[in-house]
Amino acid sequence: MTVKRQVEILDAEHTRAMRDSAVRFIDEPSLPRYEDVQRYGHAFHRDLWRLIPRIQQLTGYIREGDVQAKAALAGVGEAHRRLDEIERAGLSGEFERVKRLARSVVALCDHHENLTRSTS
């Protein structure tokens, strides 16, 4: 018996909001307050856990060996590695860790956009 998982549908506005938040964090000119770093970190975790299954689903609709799908799945792998990173000591260490999460959010939003364009 095969169990199908429901995957949240993400529209362009939703992924744009995720990307904009991540880019805003990456472009911070100075270290934000620790509480802000934590808040963004939680948001990026949530965003990645929404994007990952959607990208995995979308890559299933593209023909095998497609470079775009392989790149998207590599981005998913990198996002998983970043999600597994433990909290860093000190504000600057934690800021850099959350920045890596933000970079994965941007990358997966780009992959999501590219994949939805190629499957439509």
C-alpha positions as CSV (number, residue, x, y, z in Angstrom):
1,M,0.0,0.0,0.0
2,T,1.3,3.4,-1.0
3,V,0.6,6.4,1.2
4,K,0.5,9.8,-0.5
5,R,1.5,12.8,1.5
6,Q,-0.3,16.1,1.2
7,V,2.1,18.8,0.2
8,E,1.3,22.5,0.9
9,I,0.7,24.5,-2.3
10,L,2.9,27.6,-2.3
11,D,1.9,30.4,-4.5
12,A,4.3,33.0,-6.0
13,E,3.3,35.6,-3.4
14,H,4.1,33.2,-0.6
15,T,7.5,32.3,-1.9
16,R,8.3,35.9,-2.7
17,A,7.6,36.8,0.9
18,M,9.8,34.0,2.2
19,R,12.6,35.2,-0.2
20,D,12.2,38.8,0.7
21,S,12.5,38.1,4.4
22,A,15.6,35.9,3.9
23,V,17.3,38.5,1.7
24,R,16.5,41.3,4.2
25,F,18.2,39.2,6.9
26,I,21.2,38.4,4.7
27,D,21.7,42.1,3.9
28,E,21.6,43.3,7.5
29,P,24.4,45.9,7.7
30,S,25.0,45.1,11.4
31,L,24.4,42.4,13.9
32,P,20.7,42.4,14.9
33,R,19.6,41.7,18.5
34,Y,19.8,38.1,19.6
35,E,16.0,37.8,19.9
36,D,15.7,39.0,16.3
37,V,18.2,36.4,15.1
38,Q,16.3,33.7,16.9
39,R,12.9,34.8,15.5
40,Y,14.3,34.8,12.0
41,G,16.0,31.4,12.6
42,H,12.6,29.9,13.6
43,A,10.9,31.5,10.5
44,F,13.6,30.1,8.2
45,H,13.3,26.6,9.7
46,R,9.5,26.8,9.1
47,D,10.0,28.0,5.6
48,L,12.5,25.3,4.7
49,W,10.2,22.6,6.0
50,R,7.5,24.0,3.8
51,L,9.7,24.3,0.7
52,I,11.6,20.9,0.9
53,P,8.6,18.6,0.4
54,R,7.2,20.8,-2.3
55,I,10.5,20.8,-4.3
56,Q,10.8,17.0,-3.9
57,Q,7.3,16.7,-5.3
58,L,8.0,19.0,-8.2
59,T,11.2,17.2,-9.2
60,G,9.1,14.1,-9.6
61,Y,7.2,15.7,-12.5
62,I,10.4,16.5,-14.5
63,R,12.0,14.0,-16.7
64,E,14.8,11.9,-15.2
65,G,18.3,13.4,-15.6
66,D,17.0,16.9,-15.8
67,V,19.8,19.3,-14.7
68,Q,17.3,21.7,-13.1
69,A,15.8,18.9,-11.0
70,K,19.2,17.7,-9.9
71,A,20.2,21.2,-8.9
72,A,17.0,21.6,-6.9
73,L,17.6,18.3,-5.1
74,A,21.1,19.3,-4.3
75,G,19.7,22.5,-2.8
76,V,17.3,20.3,-0.7
77,G,20.3,18.3,0.6
78,E,22.2,21.4,1.5
79,A,19.1,22.8,3.3
80,H,18.8,19.6,5.3
81,R,22.5,19.9,6.4
82,R,21.9,23.5,7.5
83,L,18.8,22.5,9.4
84,D,20.9,20.0,11.3
85,E,23.4,22.6,12.4
86,I,23.3,23.2,16.2
87,E,22.9,26.7,17.6
88,R,26.2,28.5,17.8
89,A,27.7,30.2,20.8
90,G,27.6,34.0,20.8
91,L,25.6,36.4,18.7
92,S,27.9,36.5,15.7
93,G,28.2,32.7,15.5
94,E,24.4,32.3,15.6
95,F,23.9,35.2,13.1
96,E,26.2,33.3,10.6
97,R,24.3,30.0,11.2
98,V,20.9,31.7,10.6
99,K,22.3,33.5,7.5
100,R,23.1,30.0,6.1
101,L,19.5,29.0,6.7
102,A,18.4,32.2,4.9
103,R,20.6,31.4,1.9
104,S,18.9,28.0,1.7
105,V,15.5,29.7,1.8
106,V,16.5,32.0,-1.1
107,A,17.9,29.1,-3.1
108,L,14.9,26.9,-2.6
109,C,12.5,29.7,-3.4
110,D,14.5,30.1,-6.7
111,H,14.3,26.4,-7.4
112,H,10.6,26.4,-6.6
113,E,10.0,29.2,-9.0
114,N,12.0,27.5,-11.8
115,L,10.4,24.1,-11.3
116,T,6.8,25.5,-11.2
117,R,7.6,27.4,-14.4
118,S,8.9,24.2,-16.1
119,T,5.9,22.0,-15.0
120,S,3.2,24.4,-16.1
